[in-house]
Each structure stands twice: as C-alpha cells, then as structure tokens.
Amino acid sequence: MPKRKVTPQQIVAALRRIELALAQGALARSAIHSAGISSAAYYRWRAEYGGMNAGQVQRIIELKKENARLQERLERLSRVVVWSPKISDAPADDAAGPPGSAAEQPPSRRDAPGKPAKP
C-alpha cells in the first residue's frame, strides 16, 4: 500500500481533532484511530507540529523552502569562488626585526594599558 502524502496543514487539523476528542474524555487509542492514523504517526506528528496553528506551519514551510534555495545558492557560489594565491612570504612589516625579538612578543601584564604599575 503506497504512503499517502499528508500536508502539514492536514496534520495540524488532525492533531486538533485528536486533542479535542482527548479533552472530551475519549481514550487516546480510539481518538487516534478515529482520525485514520497510526499511533506512531500521531506521536511523530505531535513532536513536530504539536501546539502550532496553520499560520505557523505555513511559515515553517516557507522558511524551509527559503533555506533550501539559499543552500543551493551558497553551493553554486562556493564552486565559483577562486582563491587567490599567496602573494609573498615576506612579513608585512619589515621593521619587526628577527623572529623572537622583543617587537614580536606580546606586552607583559605590567605593560597592559589601563592598569597601574606596581611599585
């Protein structure tokens, strides 16, 4: 038996009908099966769509479509981008001195700005 395609709006409507039946005192199993779905489908749908209304579900659908579109665009752009090779291995500042010199070392705690020096 092929699966039937159920829209998110139909899922929200079915969840609402089941919640109303449960509020009126019906047993969970009978309320779920009277909606024509399995218990597993009900709990899966409730985890994903529980507490939403039709407007919120529509917004989620739009966001998923936009996300897919942006991911495709990012993938296309990442294939187009060409990384430029490194121009030079020379340091940007020639006055820095040899490696390990005082000019390359970070300032000590005493030299930190905004802190008074200890006598």
ChimeraX attribute file (.defattr): number of C-alpha atoms within 10 A of each C-alpha:
attribute: neighborCount
match mode: 1-to-1
recipient: residues
	/A:1	3
	/A:2	4
	/A:3	5
	/A:4	6
	/A:5	7
	/A:6	8
	/A:7	9
	/A:8	17
	/A:9	17
	/A:10	12
	/A:11	20
	/A:12	21
	/A:13	14
	/A:14	19
	/A:15	23
	/A:16	16
	/A:17	16
	/A:18	23
	/A:19	17
	/A:20	13
	/A:21	18
	/A:22	16
	/A:23	10
	/A:24	9
	/A:25	10
	/A:26	14
	/A:27	12
	/A:28	14
	/A:29	12
	/A:30	14
	/A:31	20
	/A:32	24
	/A:33	13
	/A:34	14
	/A:35	15
	/A:36	11
	/A:37	12
	/A:38	13
	/A:39	15
	/A:40	10
	/A:41	12
	/A:42	20
	/A:43	14
	/A:44	12
	/A:45	16
	/A:46	15
	/A:47	10
	/A:48	13
	/A:49	18
	/A:50	16
	/A:51	11
	/A:52	14
	/A:53	13
	/A:54	15
	/A:55	10
	/A:56	13
	/A:57	17
	/A:58	13
	/A:59	11
	/A:60	13
	/A:61	13
	/A:62	12
	/A:63	12
	/A:64	12
	/A:65	12
	/A:66	12
	/A:67	12
	/A:68	12
	/A:69	12
	/A:70	12
	/A:71	12
	/A:72	12
	/A:73	11
	/A:74	12
	/A:75	11
	/A:76	11
	/A:77	11
	/A:78	10
	/A:79	8
	/A:80	9
	/A:81	8
	/A:82	8
	/A:83	6
	/A:84	6
	/A:85	6
	/A:86	6
	/A:87	6
	/A:88	7
	/A:89	6
	/A:90	7
	/A:91	9
	/A:92	8
	/A:93	7
	/A:94	8
	/A:95	8
	/A:96	13
	/A:97	12
	/A:98	10
	/A:99	9
	/A:100	9
	/A:101	9
	/A:102	11
	/A:103	12
	/A:104	11
	/A:105	9
	/A:106	9
	/A:107	11
	/A:108	7
	/A:109	9
	/A:110	11
	/A:111	11
	/A:112	11
	/A:113	9
	/A:114	7
	/A:115	9
	/A:116	9
	/A:117	10
	/A:118	5
	/A:119	3
